[in-house]
């Protein structure tokens, strides 16, 4: 064999470095889209309350672009370094959530979910989401083939459920607890060799939820629990149009009045106080009012492409740890998008879950961008064979 052919064969065996610029691009697009809609949605109330129509926009823009830089920095770090700190990360998430019950905790909008540590103020439940993704991925890899045993299932489910319980008990955040639990079950489902038990469990769970709602619906009117009242509002929002169902009804009005093409950017009527805190979890209703159903579909397509890139990275990750970690991020983003859109469309009771990259919130964007940085870090270590060259 000639020297030229040997060199060509050696070159074909080499791998090429990869960086997922498509994922980075869709992250930037979603962030910019979110900032535009945030300004449009919040400018009136910001001027009214703070005398500055860009009050929310400036804070979110500064945090968002700062976090994009941080995400790019994280993407340059070898994600395997996290395996040395899984126990610390898990313990830190648990301790931070417990601290919310101490004087360090802060109440905002009627919910005690924030933690003040000097100049920092954040929601510890967001740390728990990253902790459960990283720690369970590491545990599953270490268990290897033992993952199919009942003992392994109980350990994994118990570890994730413990953080979910703390999120509910310490921060009074049921929606985050559900997301953490779903991430736990999703990672176990992906790693477990058998599918049938999970399908049976899911079917039984759905049936029990339906029965539970049907039984409660007859006695909810006299209940003092705000969560049970939310179920009643979800079932009959028109009966509570002047009370608990006001936000839901106004959000549906906003979507309906926008039609297919919308009223035009900045021309929303419902954002002028009709939809309370429109820049938060109800921002999708204003997107549909101003940009129409078409604008809502475009936003959903951007999220679909983001999830597709995460799926691609998970499928081609260099090892099981990276694949599971990106799969956990995929589950987290998908759940938040589904929960938020479903609430706005009144397909499920109000959860208070924000729309990723679009809703206002510094804590949310910081930890979302951290997850994106981890996904890019995994993507950076994907290796592809160079295409063979024709002689």
Secondary structure as GFF3:
##gff-version 3
##sequence-region A 1 391
A	DSSP	alpha_helix	3	13	.	.	.	ID=ss1
A	DSSP	beta_strand	15	16	.	.	.	ID=ss2
A	DSSP	alpha_helix	21	50	.	.	.	ID=ss3
A	DSSP	alpha_helix	55	75	.	.	.	ID=ss4
A	DSSP	three_ten_helix	79	84	.	.	.	ID=ss5
A	DSSP	alpha_helix	86	99	.	.	.	ID=ss6
A	DSSP	beta_strand	105	108	.	.	.	ID=ss7
A	DSSP	beta_strand	111	117	.	.	.	ID=ss8
A	DSSP	beta_strand	120	122	.	.	.	ID=ss9
A	DSSP	alpha_helix	124	143	.	.	.	ID=ss10
A	DSSP	three_ten_helix	144	148	.	.	.	ID=ss11
A	DSSP	alpha_helix	150	171	.	.	.	ID=ss12
A	DSSP	alpha_helix	174	191	.	.	.	ID=ss13
A	DSSP	alpha_helix	196	217	.	.	.	ID=ss14
A	DSSP	three_ten_helix	220	222	.	.	.	ID=ss15
A	DSSP	alpha_helix	226	235	.	.	.	ID=ss16
A	DSSP	three_ten_helix	237	240	.	.	.	ID=ss17
A	DSSP	alpha_helix	246	258	.	.	.	ID=ss18
A	DSSP	alpha_helix	283	316	.	.	.	ID=ss19
A	DSSP	alpha_helix	320	344	.	.	.	ID=ss20
A	DSSP	alpha_helix	362	380	.	.	.	ID=ss21
A	DSSP	beta_strand	384	385	.	.	.	ID=ss22
###
